[in-house]
Amino acid sequence: MSLLNIFWTFFRIGLFTFGGGLAMSSVMRHELVIRRRWIDDADFMGLMSLATVVPGVIAVNIAFLLGRRLRGKAGSAAAVLGSILPSFFVIILAAGIILR
């Protein structure tokens, strides 16, 4: 799979889910395990377990770990950027509207 595909998948997950990592986990599982079949349920549960133990946002931790597994450092960068950019853009947009 391409880096663009990894980026776009995590961008869509970040764009259409609200509520943080645990709320996003069901959407991530559906997208990564059922729809794309990049990993199986056991691997996803392992990623979830590790992502909750490591400090940081659970969804970003999962993106980092899976991206690294799929395409190394470049894959982890693409997955992390894809998962955080939607929130970043929404915050910039809201700040722009509020500060006017």
Buried (B, 14 or more C-beta within 10 A) or exposed (E): EEBEBBBEBBBBBBBEBEEEBEEBBEBBBEBBBEEEEBBEEEBBBEBBEEBBEEEEBBBBBBBBBBBBBBBEEEBBBBBBBBBBBBBEEEEEEEEEEEEE
